[in-house]
Amino acid sequence: MQNKLAFVFVAIMTCSVAAFPQAQIKPAHTRPSAKGLDLSGYRLTKVYSNDLSKIQKIVFEKDLIEKGADGKWSRKHRPEPKAEWIVEGLGGVDIRDGKLRASPLPFDTNGTQVTSGARSHLVVWNRNIFPADLMLEFDMNPNGSANGLTIVFFCATGKIGGDIFDLSLPPRRADYKNYHSGAIANYSDAYWSRNTTEEGVTNRLRKNPGFELVAEGDSLTTGATDVTHHIRILKSGAHIEVEINGKVVISWNDPGRPLGAGRIGFRSMEGVSLITYDNIKVWKVSKK
């Protein structure tokens, strides 16, 4: 009788765990360091530099995909090799006045936002596949945005390897779930937000797929929304650090299998007014 009761108890507990999986444990919130990245132990070789001073080719995912008779979207073309930027979403992206401009609204031929258009989330990918161990650096300005969120993706590949633009992968169309719980893998850092007060004061690093919050710190991007923020991200093996405006806000070691070489992309939510990027640089990193 006792054995039967024990069996029933174990069965009930097993079903309960399956029905109610354990929630992810939120990482401790860390405070920023007094200093920036310590690069003294690394060799840095510059592999990419873009000050947006020249016109560059931009292609849009909407021109690379098609909707089938069954209502499902699929890829029909890869981005052409000469395209510097690949845009997912239906907003406007251009290069003007030495900046990469990402708008939730489309632009007209003069670069003015078409306010009658529908707003859209955006992800803007660079054409390069960057080294697994790297330092990324860029400037970002929210141009007075009072809403929305920005994220940078790095080490982005197919979930089981390969390029994120492989024709076998489903289109993402700037739908966020397709970036954190879909067919691609990446690290993502949410470094600026005005969606909520809590989001606005935090920097959140995730490992995807799975939407796993792995590290959290101060955002250092609160206050005025018409200023330029300087972001640097260092990844060496399993170690990742995020520096915002000269101070390290996150330092984390990936306990699993670190992600390797992949793409870098910039995401902005439809609530922003306009996001501009500048002075984008990437270094290959190796330990001394």
N, C-alpha and C positions, 0 to 999 in steps of 0.2 A: 504493500500500500504506500509506504514511504517513497519507494522508488518511483511509483506512478506519479505521486504528487511532485516529486523533484523534476520528473520529466515535463510535467505540465507547466511548472514554474519557469523552467528553462525555455520552453516553447513560447510562453507568453512574453518573456523578456526579449527573446530574439525577434519576435514580431514587432514589439514596441520599438526596438532600436531601428529596425528596417523602416517602420512607419514614421519615426521621428528621429532623423539622423542628427548627430551631435552638431550643434552650431559651432561655427568657427570661433576660436578664441581671439578676441581683439588684441592686437599687440599694444604694448605700453607706449604712451605718447612721450616722445623724447623732446628735450629742449635743444635749441640750436647751439652749436659750438661757438666759441668766441672768434674762431678763425675759419678760413676757407679750406679747401682741399689741400692736403699735404701730398704733393706730387714728387717729393724728394726720392722716393723709392722706386720711381717708374721712369722708363724711357718713353717719350712721346714722339711719334712720327706722324706729321700731318698728312691726312689722306683726302681731306675735302675742305674747301673754303669757298664761301659764297656770300658776297656782300650785297647781292641783289642789285648791282649797278648796271646790269645788262638785261635786255629782254631775253626771256627763256621760254622754251616751249612748255605749254601746260596742256594736258589731256584730261578728259573727264570720263569717269567710269560709265556714265549713261551712254556714251558713244561706243563702249566696248562690250555691252551686254545686250541681251534681248529677252523678251517675255514670250514664252511658249504658249501653245494653245491650251495647255493645262493650267495656265496662270503662273507658272514657276519661271523665275529668272535664271539665266545661265550666261556664262561667258562665251563670247564668240571671237574675241580678239585679245591678244596681250597688248599692253602699252607699247608704243613704238620706242625703240632704244634711244632716240634723240629727245624724247620728252623728259625734261628735268623734274617735273612734278606731275603726279597722278592724283586727281581729285575725286573723292567719293562723297556723294551728296549733291544737292541741287542748288546750292548757293553760288556765290561768285568768288572766283580766285583770280588774281592778276598780279603783275609786278608793276608798281608805279611809284615814282619818287624814291626809288632805292629801297623799297620795302616789298615783301611778299604779303599781299593783303588777302585775308580770308573773311568773307562776308556771308551771313546767313541769308542774305537777299542777293539775287543775281545783279550783275553790273550791266549797264547799257554800254554802248560803244565808246562813250566818253569816260567810263569808269565811275559813273554815278550809280548808287544803289537804286534799284527799281522797287520802290516801296509798295507797289501794288502786288508784287510777287509773293508767293508762299515762302515762309521761313524754313530753313533747313539746317540740320547738323552738318558738319563737314569733317572729313579727315583728308589731310594733304600729305601724301607719301613722296619721299625723295626717290629718284630712280636707282640709287646705288644700293648694293648689298654691302653693309659695313662689317668690319671685323667683330668677332665675339668680344674681344677685350678692347675697350674704346673709351675715349672721353668725348662727350658731345657738349657743345657750347652754343648758345644762341641768346638773342635778345627778343623780348616779347612786350608789346604794348597793347592794353585793352581798350585804348581810345575812348575812355569815358563810359565803358559798358557798366551798366548797373545790374546786370543779370547774367546768367550763363556760367560756363565752366570751361577750362582748358586742360588738356592732357597731352603728354608726349609719350608715344610708343617707341620702344627700341628692342632690338634683337627679335624682330617680328619675322616669323616663318610660318609655313604650313604646320598644322598640329603634329603631323607625322613626318615633318621635313619638307623640303622643297620650297619654292617661292610662293609668296602670298598671291601672286597673279597667275598661278598655274590655272590652266583652263578647266581643270577638274574641280576647282574650288568654287563654292557658290558666291555670287556677288554679295557684297556687304552693305552697300547703299547707305552708309553712315549710320546704320542701326546699331546702337551700342552693344547689344547682346551678341552681335556677330563678331565683335572684337574681344570680348572677355569670356564668352562661353560658346564659341562657334568653332570654325574649322582652322583657326590660326592660333599660334602661340606667341607670347610677347611679355615683356615687362611694361607696365604703364605707370606713369607718375602724374597725379592730378595736383598741379602746383598753384592754380589760381581759380577762385570761385567767388561768385556773388549770389549763388542759389539760396544758401542758408547761412546763418551766422556760424554754425559749427563747421560747415564746409569751408567757409571763408578763412578760418584761422588755422586750418590743417593742411598738411601736405601728405598725400596718401599714395604709397607705393603698393602695387599689386603684381601678382604673377598669374598669367593666364595661359591656357583656358582654366576657368574655375573661379575667376573673380575673387581670388584669395588676397585679402588685405594682409600684407606681410610686414609692413612698417608704417609708422605714422609719426609726424613731427609738426612743428610750427610751420605755417605757410610762408611767413615773412613777405606776403604780398597783400596785406590788408592796407587800409587807408585809401589814398587818392587812386582813382582809376584812369588817370591820364598820364601815368608815368611808365617808364621803361624798366622792366625787370630783367635781370641777367641770370641765366640758368646754366649750370654745369652739372653733368651727370658722368660719374666715373664708374666703369665696370671692369673689374679684373678678376677673372675666374669666377668664383662664387661671391666675391665682394662687390657691393654696390654702395655708392655714396651719392647723395643729392645735395648740391649747393645752390642756395638761393640768395642772390644779392650779397655774395661774399661770405656767407656763413653756411656751414654744413648742417642741414636739418634732419637728414636720415643717414644712418650707417647700418648696413644689414648684410649678413652673410646667408646666401641661399643654402639651406640644409639639404636640398634635393639636387637634382641634376641641373646645373646652370644652363641657361639657354645660350645658343651659339651665335654665329654670324647671322645678320638679318637686316631688315629694313628699319628706317626711322620715319615716323609719321606724326603730324600735329593735328590734334582734334580740338574743335570748338563747338559748343552747343548752340542751338538756334537762338537762345536768349541773348547772346552777345550783340553788341552794336557793330563792332568791327575789330578784328584782331590783326595786328601787323607783326611780322617777324623780320629779323635782320641779323647780319653778322653770324651766319651759321657755319660752324667749324666742327670737324671731327678728326680726332687723332687715334691712331692705333697705339695701344698701350702694351708695354711689356715690363716685367720686373727687372730691376737692375741686378 
